[in-house]
Amino acid sequence: MLVIWLKLLILDEPTEGIQPNIVQEIGDIIVQLNQQLGLTVLLVEQKLAFARKVGHQFCILDCGCAIAQGRIKDLDDSLIKQYLTV
């Protein structure tokens, strides 16, 4: 029998309504959990700067379908303009 334990933390907009100085702390803690404990974090976030700071990968969803995904460093202005601006 093969048993696999996954460490996963799911966060849905953890910065919503939070003071900017606390947002920085939240980001630092997320990075620490990932790097020091090997915890995978699934982050749903509207604040792009925050997501870029703590994320390694991105996936843009539209009506539940993945329409763009990749490394966070490859999330360029054309994708942002096409999918993330109003």
Contacts in CASP RR format, 6 or more apart in sequence:
PFRMAT RR
TARGET T0000
AUTHOR 0000-0000-0000
METHOD contacts of the structure
MODEL  1
MLVIWLKLLILDEPTEGIQPNIVQEIGDIIVQLNQQLGLTVLLVEQKLAF
ARKVGHQFCILDCGCAIAQGRIKDLDDSLIKQYLTV
6 40 0 8 1.000
7 37 0 8 1.000
7 38 0 8 1.000
7 39 0 8 1.000
7 40 0 8 1.000
8 39 0 8 1.000
8 40 0 8 1.000
8 41 0 8 1.000
8 42 0 8 1.000
9 33 0 8 1.000
9 39 0 8 1.000
9 40 0 8 1.000
9 41 0 8 1.000
9 42 0 8 1.000
10 41 0 8 1.000
10 42 0 8 1.000
10 44 0 8 1.000
11 30 0 8 1.000
11 41 0 8 1.000
11 42 0 8 1.000
11 43 0 8 1.000
11 44 0 8 1.000
11 45 0 8 1.000
12 44 0 8 1.000
13 44 0 8 1.000
13 45 0 8 1.000
13 46 0 8 1.000
14 26 0 8 1.000
14 30 0 8 1.000
14 43 0 8 1.000
14 45 0 8 1.000
15 23 0 8 1.000
15 26 0 8 1.000
15 45 0 8 1.000
15 47 0 8 1.000
15 50 0 8 1.000
16 46 0 8 1.000
18 26 0 8 1.000
23 47 0 8 1.000
23 50 0 8 1.000
27 50 0 8 1.000
27 53 0 8 1.000
27 54 0 8 1.000
30 41 0 8 1.000
30 43 0 8 1.000
30 54 0 8 1.000
31 53 0 8 1.000
31 54 0 8 1.000
33 39 0 8 1.000
33 41 0 8 1.000
34 40 0 8 1.000
34 41 0 8 1.000
34 54 0 8 1.000
41 54 0 8 1.000
41 55 0 8 1.000
43 51 0 8 1.000
43 54 0 8 1.000
43 55 0 8 1.000
45 51 0 8 1.000
48 80 0 8 1.000
48 84 0 8 1.000
51 58 0 8 1.000
51 72 0 8 1.000
52 72 0 8 1.000
52 75 0 8 1.000
55 72 0 8 1.000
56 71 0 8 1.000
56 72 0 8 1.000
57 69 0 8 1.000
57 70 0 8 1.000
57 71 0 8 1.000
57 72 0 8 1.000
58 68 0 8 1.000
58 69 0 8 1.000
58 70 0 8 1.000
58 71 0 8 1.000
58 72 0 8 1.000
58 75 0 8 1.000
59 66 0 8 1.000
59 68 0 8 1.000
59 69 0 8 1.000
59 70 0 8 1.000
60 66 0 8 1.000
60 67 0 8 1.000
60 68 0 8 1.000
60 69 0 8 1.000
60 79 0 8 1.000
60 83 0 8 1.000
60 84 0 8 1.000
61 67 0 8 1.000
62 83 0 8 1.000
67 83 0 8 1.000
68 79 0 8 1.000
68 83 0 8 1.000
END
